[in-house]
């Protein structure tokens, strides 16, 4: 059987025996750059979360009551002025 000289997409195939495979370096480089950018973004998000996290609202014996009173105060302030549009927070 005669070897095909074109691939299914119409590109010419080089069927020489001594021909080296095409280099895949650009694909590998893009993958490495993408992984570095992803992990840099993840590290930045975690760092920002640590910098602006307030442990007093999340931990402690009175934390649920503090959060509930904050939400109740916001709810009461939005209900006291019915002519204003409610603000989602």
N, CA, C and O of each residue as an XYZ file, in Angstrom:
356
protein
N       0.842     -1.177      0.000
C       0.000      0.000      0.000
C       0.889      1.242      0.000
O       1.902      1.296      0.696
N       0.504      2.205     -0.767
C       1.275      3.429     -0.903
C       0.993      4.360      0.283
O      -0.172      4.551      0.630
N       2.029      4.951      0.923
C       1.795      5.832      2.078
C       1.114      7.129      1.652
O       1.337      7.633      0.551
N       0.291      7.651      2.535
C      -0.401      8.907      2.262
C       0.594     10.057      2.349
O       1.478     10.057      3.205
N       0.447     11.030      1.463
C       1.337     12.180      1.504
C       0.632     13.432      2.026
O       1.250     14.491      2.138
N      -0.657     13.316      2.345
C      -1.422     14.415      2.921
C      -2.157     13.903      4.161
O      -2.621     12.763      4.196
N      -2.254     14.755      5.167
C      -3.043     14.374      6.340
C      -4.518     14.690      6.073
O      -4.829     15.288      5.043
N      -5.447     14.302      6.980
C      -6.879     14.537      6.741
C      -7.265     16.006      6.552
O      -8.320     16.302      5.992
N      -6.410     16.934      7.020
C      -6.732     18.353      6.901
C      -6.075     18.993      5.688
O      -6.183     20.205      5.502
N      -5.394     18.204      4.856
C      -4.821     18.721      3.631
C      -3.387     19.183      3.737
O      -2.835     19.691      2.761
N      -2.762     19.020      4.899
C      -1.369     19.410      5.046
C      -0.475     18.327      4.463
O      -0.743     17.135      4.615
N       0.574     18.748      3.804
C       1.486     17.789      3.198
C       2.344     17.141      4.276
O       2.894     17.823      5.140
N       2.452     15.820      4.216
C       3.261     15.066      5.162
C       4.644     14.846      4.581
O       4.783     14.522      3.401
N       5.665     15.020      5.404
C       7.032     14.763      4.981
C       7.375     13.351      5.437
O       7.541     13.106      6.632
N       7.480     12.426      4.495
C       7.680     11.021      4.836
C       9.126     10.571      4.697
O       9.373      9.380      4.512
N      10.071     11.468      4.779
C      11.470     11.075      4.683
C      11.883     10.357      5.958
O      11.471     10.747      7.051
N      12.687      9.320      5.831
C      13.083      8.506      6.978
C      13.992      9.264      7.930
O      13.917      9.045      9.139
N      14.833     10.131      7.438
C      15.791     10.838      8.284
C      15.241     12.118      8.888
O      15.982     12.837      9.559
N      13.992     12.424      8.679
C      13.407     13.674      9.159
C      13.088     13.573     10.646
O      12.461     12.612     11.092
N      13.517     14.552     11.394
C      13.236     14.575     12.834
C      11.811     15.081     13.062
O      11.239     15.789     12.233
N      11.270     14.702     14.191
C       9.913     15.142     14.541
C       9.918     16.650     14.790
O      10.925     17.193     15.244
N       8.813     17.330     14.503
C       8.760     18.774     14.753
C       8.878     19.072     16.248
O       8.423     18.298     17.090
N       9.494     20.201     16.552
C       9.694     20.561     17.959
C       8.386     21.038     18.582
O       7.592     21.726     17.939
N       8.177     20.670     19.823
C       6.954     21.036     20.541
C       7.240     22.081     21.610
O       6.456     22.228     22.548
N       8.325     22.795     21.489
C       8.731     23.742     22.521
C       7.727     24.883     22.742
O       7.465     25.207     23.900
N       7.150     25.510     21.715
C       6.195     26.601     21.980
C       4.982     26.146     22.788
O       4.496     26.894     23.636
N       4.494     24.953     22.543
C       3.338     24.467     23.300
C       3.727     24.254     24.753
O       2.977     24.609     25.662
N       4.888     23.679     24.966
C       5.358     23.434     26.339
C       5.591     24.758     27.070
O       5.260     24.883     28.249
N       6.152     25.731     26.383
C       6.410     27.029     26.991
C       5.103     27.710     27.389
O       5.003     28.268     28.482
N       4.101     27.668     26.508
C       2.803     28.267     26.844
C       2.163     27.569     28.030
O       1.547     28.222     28.872
N       2.298     26.256     28.111
C       1.732     25.523     29.240
C       2.416     25.915     30.548
O       1.754     26.065     31.575
N       3.726     26.080     30.513
C       4.455     26.470     31.719
C       4.084     27.895     32.127
O       3.868     28.169     33.307
N       4.012     28.791     31.162
C       3.637     30.179     31.463
C       2.221     30.234     32.033
O       1.969     30.970     32.987
N       1.297     29.466     31.462
C      -0.073     29.423     31.972
C      -0.135     28.895     33.397
O      -0.877     29.423     34.226
N       0.637     27.858     33.685
C       0.647     27.304     35.044
C       1.224     28.303     36.042
O       0.714     28.437     37.155
N       2.277     28.999     35.650
C       2.877     30.003     36.539
C       1.896     31.144     36.794
O       1.756     31.600     37.929
N       1.217     31.605     35.744
C       0.229     32.672     35.935
C      -0.923     32.228     36.830
O      -1.389     32.994     37.673
N      -1.382     30.984     36.646
C      -2.468     30.468     37.482
C      -2.063     30.448     38.951
O      -2.803     30.932     39.808
N      -0.889     29.888     39.244
C      -0.470     29.780     40.640
C      -0.132     31.140     41.241
O      -0.304     31.337     42.444
N       0.344     32.079     40.431
C       0.580     33.435     40.929
C      -0.742     34.102     41.302
O      -0.830     34.781     42.326
N      -1.763     33.913     40.479
C      -3.081     34.449     40.793
C      -3.653     33.802     42.051
O      -4.218     34.487     42.904
N      -3.508     32.494     42.165
C      -3.998     31.795     43.356
C      -3.286     32.291     44.607
O      -3.927     32.522     45.633
N      -1.969     32.458     44.534
C      -1.213     32.955     45.688
C      -1.630     34.383     46.031
O      -1.727     34.734     47.207
N      -1.875     35.204     45.016
C      -2.325     36.573     45.273
C      -3.687     36.618     45.946
O      -3.909     37.425     46.849
N      -4.596     35.760     45.513
C      -5.920     35.716     46.144
C      -5.837     35.253     47.591
O      -6.506     35.806     48.464
N      -5.024     34.247     47.844
C      -4.875     33.750     49.216
C      -4.217     34.806     50.092
O      -4.616     34.988     51.242
N      -3.223     35.500     49.571
C      -2.554     36.555     50.337
C      -3.528     37.690     50.654
O      -3.547     38.188     51.779
N      -4.327     38.098     49.683
C      -5.309     39.157     49.927
C      -6.358     38.708     50.931
O      -6.797     39.494     51.770
N      -6.759     37.452     50.848
C      -7.740     36.928     51.799
C      -7.175     36.957     53.212
O      -7.878     37.310     54.159
N      -5.904     36.585     53.357
C      -5.267     36.613     54.680
C      -5.099     38.037     55.185
O      -5.244     38.289     56.381
N      -4.797     38.964     54.298
C      -4.550     40.345     54.713
C      -5.830     41.033     55.181
O      -5.792     41.834     56.115
N      -6.953     40.735     54.548
C      -8.191     41.447     54.870
C      -9.188     40.616     55.674
O     -10.328     41.043     55.859
N      -8.789     39.448     56.153
C      -9.680     38.594     56.929
C      -9.778     39.120     58.352
O      -8.764     39.411     58.987
N     -10.984     39.238     58.841
C     -11.213     39.700     60.209
C     -11.646     38.508     61.057
O     -12.799     38.086     60.966
N     -10.754     37.955     61.881
C     -11.114     36.762     62.645
C     -12.156     37.021     63.729
O     -12.778     36.078     64.216
N     -12.357     38.266     64.112
C     -13.323     38.531     65.183
C     -14.753     38.258     64.734
O     -15.614     37.971     65.566
N     -15.021     38.343     63.429
C     -16.381     38.065     62.969
C     -16.615     36.586     62.701
O     -17.761     36.157     62.575
N     -15.555     35.807     62.614
C     -15.716     34.400     62.270
C     -15.512     33.462     63.450
O     -16.066     32.363     63.467
N     -14.735     33.874     64.426
C     -14.406     32.983     65.534
C     -14.834     33.601     66.856
O     -15.052     34.809     66.953
N     -14.948     32.771     67.850
C     -15.297     33.232     69.181
C     -16.692     32.787     69.562
O     -17.497     32.430     68.701
N     -16.980     32.807     70.860
C     -18.282     32.320     71.319
C     -19.443     33.233     70.928
O     -20.573     32.763     70.796
N     -19.191     34.505     70.744
C     -20.288     35.417     70.420
C     -20.335     35.789     68.935
O     -21.052     36.716     68.558
N     -19.593     35.092     68.103
C     -19.552     35.412     66.671
C     -20.917     35.265     65.985
O     -21.309     36.162     65.238
N     -21.658     34.165     66.208
C     -22.976     34.077     65.547
C     -23.934     35.200     65.954
O     -24.682     35.715     65.124
N     -23.906     35.572     67.226
C     -24.775     36.657     67.684
C     -24.351     37.989     67.073
O     -25.200     38.808     66.722
N     -23.062     38.207     66.945
C     -22.562     39.446     66.358
C     -22.966     39.548     64.891
O     -23.392     40.612     64.442
N     -22.839     38.462     64.141
C     -23.228     38.465     62.734
C     -24.736     38.652     62.598
O     -25.195     39.400     61.734
N     -25.504     37.978     63.446
C     -26.961     38.110     63.393
C     -27.396     39.527     63.735
O     -28.313     40.053     63.104
N     -26.759     40.159     64.718
C     -27.147     41.523     65.072
C     -26.769     42.505     63.967
O     -27.484     43.483     63.744
N     -25.664     42.264     63.276
C     -25.273     43.128     62.167
C     -26.286     43.027     61.037
O     -26.686     44.040     60.463
N     -26.700     41.805     60.718
C     -27.680     41.623     59.654
C     -29.048     42.159     60.076
O     -29.782     42.691     59.243
N     -29.399     42.028     61.351
C     -30.678     42.554     61.822
C     -30.690     44.073     61.761
O     -31.715     44.670     61.432
N     -29.568     44.705     62.074
C     -29.475     46.162     62.005
C     -29.604     46.638     60.563
O     -30.291     47.623     60.293
N     -28.952     45.951     59.646
C     -29.052     46.320     58.239
C     -30.471     46.103     57.722
O     -30.980     46.906     56.940
N     -31.101     45.031     58.154
C     -32.462     44.745     57.725
C     -33.426     45.795     58.263
O     -34.318     46.240     57.541
N     -33.259     46.196     59.525
C     -34.134     47.207     60.114
C     -33.944     48.566     59.439
O     -34.908     49.310     59.256
N     -32.706     48.888     59.070
C     -32.476     50.179     58.423
C     -33.080     50.207     57.021
O     -33.517     51.265     56.569
N     -33.114     49.080     56.326
C     -33.713     49.074     54.998
C     -35.232     49.066     55.074
O     -35.894     49.567     54.165
N     -35.794     48.512     56.132
C     -37.246     48.491     56.264
C     -37.792     49.811     56.780
O     -38.969     50.107     56.574
N     -36.968     50.615     57.447
C     -37.454     51.879     58.001
C     -37.666     52.926     56.911
O     -38.441     53.863     57.105
N     -36.998     52.787     55.781
C     -37.152     53.752     54.689
C     -37.694     53.022     53.461
O     -36.918     52.597     52.606
N     -39.028     52.871     53.364
C     -39.580     52.102     52.245
C     -39.483     52.822     50.897
O     -39.585     52.177     49.853
N     -39.290     54.136     50.899
C     -39.197     54.850     49.629
C     -37.849     54.679     48.935
O     -37.718     54.988     47.750
N     -36.840     54.185     49.669
C     -35.517     53.959     49.065
C     -35.431     52.512     48.570
O     -36.007     51.597     49.158
N     -34.712     52.341     47.500
C     -34.519     50.994     46.966
C     -33.545     50.219     47.872
O     -32.556     50.786     48.337
N     -33.814     48.945     48.121
C     -32.916     48.168     48.971
C     -31.562     47.971     48.283
O     -31.481     47.832     47.063
N     -30.520     47.963     49.084
C     -29.169     47.788     48.584
C     -28.721     46.388     48.933
O     -28.749     45.997     50.100
N     -28.307     45.631     47.934
C     -27.808     44.271     48.164
C     -26.359     44.340     48.612
O     -25.549     45.036     48.000
N     -26.033     43.629     49.667
C     -24.651     43.621     50.180
C     -24.143     42.229     50.250
O     -23.001     42.008     50.655
